[in-house]
Amino acid sequence: MRNRKITSKQYFKTAKIIHRALVGGVVLFAFIASYMLSGEEHIAIYNTETNIFYIIVGVLGLWALFGGEVIFKNQIKKARIQPALSLKMMQYQSANILKYAHVEGVALFSIVAAILTLTVWFLIIAGFLVFVLVSYHPSVEKAIKELDLNIEEQKQVKNPDVYISELYDNDE
């Protein structure tokens, strides 16, 4: 097993690609679902006969927003106490991906609920979750603030050419 050092520029470029791919996947699926639903004759804005989906999407949505944030904060607490910046940044990336996944998963489920129930309300919920997901965009400033980095670590993260993380490859 060997490790490859990652510069600040590479780290945040990768984080942005991951984030945009997750947002793009949900948006693409929502457009496909909207197109599929546009041809349906019995489409409803809100359908009282699909109560179970309202409950499931509601509970999962609350979990994604609040439970995901609690998990994220716990991961950040663990990252802050790491002795090396590279370990902090690796933990930070994992915490962000978990936070994104919670919201993305519920948004995708909400779109599926819209398709299954022919109800537009679930697409509206998915749209809201996409906006939340977009608001989670990664940046140098957010990393500094959320990880509560000291002055030296801040300088390293702000310098695009400084190695701030590592990637472990399994070469056998």
KOLTORKE-23879 format. One line per 5 residues: number of its first residue (from 1); their letters; for each residue x, y, z of C-alpha. Coordinates in nm, 2 decimals, padded with zeros to 4 digits. Layout:
NUM = a = X,Y,Z; ...
END
This chain:
1 = mrnrk = 00.00,00.00,00.00; 00.14,00.34,-00.10; 00.01,00.69,-00.05; 00.00,00.98,-00.29; 00.01,01.34,-00.16
6 = itskq = -00.27,01.57,-00.27; -00.23,01.95,-00.30; -00.49,02.19,-00.17; -00.59,02.27,-00.53; -00.64,01.90,-00.61
11 = yfkta = -00.82,01.84,-00.29; -01.08,02.11,-00.35; -01.11,02.04,-00.72; -01.19,01.67,-00.63; -01.44,01.78,-00.36
16 = kiihr = -01.62,02.01,-00.61; -01.63,01.74,-00.87; -01.79,01.49,-00.62; -02.04,01.75,-00.51; -02.14,01.86,-00.86
21 = alvgg = -02.17,01.50,-00.97; -02.41,01.43,-00.68; -02.62,01.74,-00.75; -02.61,01.68,-01.12; -02.73,01.32,-01.08
26 = vvlfa = -03.03,01.43,-00.88; -03.12,01.71,-01.12; -03.09,01.48,-01.42; -03.31,01.22,-01.26; -03.57,01.49,-01.16
31 = fiasy = -03.58,01.62,-01.52; -03.63,01.26,-01.65; -03.90,01.21,-01.40; -04.07,01.54,-01.49; -04.06,01.44,-01.85
36 = mlsge = -04.21,01.10,-01.77; -04.48,01.26,-01.56; -04.57,01.52,-01.82; -04.73,01.26,-02.04; -04.96,01.13,-01.76
41 = ehiai = -05.33,01.21,-01.77; -05.39,01.16,-01.39; -05.11,01.37,-01.25; -05.18,01.54,-00.92; -05.01,01.82,-00.73
46 = yntet = -05.10,01.67,-00.40; -05.27,01.33,-00.36; -05.43,01.23,-00.03; -05.44,00.86,-00.13; -05.06,00.83,-00.10
51 = nifyi = -05.02,00.91,00.27; -04.75,00.65,00.34; -04.52,00.82,00.09; -04.57,01.16,00.26; -04.48,01.01,00.59
56 = ivgvl = -04.18,00.82,00.46; -04.04,01.12,00.26; -04.12,01.36,00.55; -03.94,01.14,00.81; -03.64,01.07,00.58
61 = glwal = -03.62,01.44,00.48; -03.60,01.54,00.84; -03.35,01.27,00.91; -03.14,01.39,00.61; -03.14,01.75,00.72
66 = fggev = -03.11,01.71,01.10; -02.97,01.36,01.15; -02.72,01.41,00.87; -02.61,01.74,01.03; -02.56,01.56,01.37
71 = ifknq = -02.35,01.29,01.20; -02.15,01.56,01.02; -02.08,01.75,01.34; -01.97,01.44,01.52; -01.73,01.36,01.23
76 = ikkar = -01.60,01.72,01.24; -01.53,01.69,01.61; -01.32,01.38,01.54; -01.14,01.56,01.26; -01.05,01.86,01.47
81 = iqpal = -00.86,01.65,01.72; -00.65,01.48,01.45; -00.28,01.57,01.50; -00.20,01.62,01.13; -00.37,01.84,00.87
86 = slkmm = -00.38,01.56,00.62; -00.58,01.34,00.86; -00.81,01.63,00.93; -00.87,01.68,00.56; -00.93,01.31,00.49
91 = qyqsa = -01.19,01.30,00.78; -01.34,01.62,00.65; -01.39,01.48,00.31; -01.56,01.17,00.45; -01.79,01.38,00.67
96 = nilky = -01.89,01.59,00.37; -01.96,01.29,00.15; -02.18,01.15,00.43; -02.37,01.48,00.46; -02.42,01.49,00.08
101 = ahveg = -02.54,01.13,00.06; -02.81,01.18,00.33; -02.97,01.46,00.13; -02.91,01.31,-00.21; -03.06,00.97,-00.11
106 = valfs = -03.38,01.13,00.02; -03.41,01.35,-00.29; -03.38,01.05,-00.51; -03.64,00.86,-00.31; -03.87,01.16,-00.33
111 = ivaai = -03.84,01.15,-00.71; -03.92,00.78,-00.72; -04.22,00.85,-00.50; -04.33,01.11,-00.75; -04.31,00.86,-01.03
116 = ltltv = -04.49,00.59,-00.84; -04.77,00.81,-00.71; -04.80,01.05,-01.00; -04.77,01.33,-00.75; -04.58,01.65,-00.83
121 = wflii = -04.54,01.74,-00.46; -04.26,01.49,-00.43; -04.07,01.67,-00.71; -04.11,01.99,-00.52; -03.96,01.83,-00.21
126 = agflv = -03.68,01.69,-00.42; -03.62,02.04,-00.56; -03.59,02.18,-00.21; -03.34,01.91,-00.12; -03.14,01.99,-00.43
131 = fvlvs = -03.12,02.35,-00.31; -03.00,02.23,00.03; -02.74,02.01,-00.14; -02.62,02.30,-00.35; -02.58,02.51,-00.04
136 = yhpsv = -02.34,02.24,00.09; -02.09,02.33,-00.18; -01.73,02.27,-00.07; -01.48,02.56,-00.04; -01.16,02.65,00.13
141 = ekaik = -01.33,02.90,00.36; -01.59,02.64,00.47; -01.32,02.39,00.55; -01.12,02.65,00.75; -01.43,02.75,00.95
146 = eldln = -01.58,02.40,01.01; -01.25,02.24,01.10; -01.15,02.55,01.32; -00.80,02.54,01.17; -00.51,02.73,01.33
151 = ieeqk = -00.33,03.00,01.15; -00.05,02.77,01.01; -00.31,02.52,00.89; -00.51,02.80,00.73; -00.21,02.91,00.53
156 = qvknp = -00.15,02.56,00.41; -00.51,02.51,00.30; -00.51,02.85,00.13; -00.19,02.77,-00.07; -00.29,02.57,-00.38
161 = dvyis = 00.05,02.41,-00.41; 00.08,02.28,-00.05; 00.01,01.91,00.02; -00.28,01.89,00.26; -00.41,01.54,00.22
166 = elydn = -00.32,01.19,00.11; -00.47,00.92,-00.10; -00.39,00.56,-00.02; -00.36,00.33,-00.32; -00.38,-00.05,-00.28
171 = de = -00.10,-00.16,-00.51; -00.02,-00.53,-00.47
END
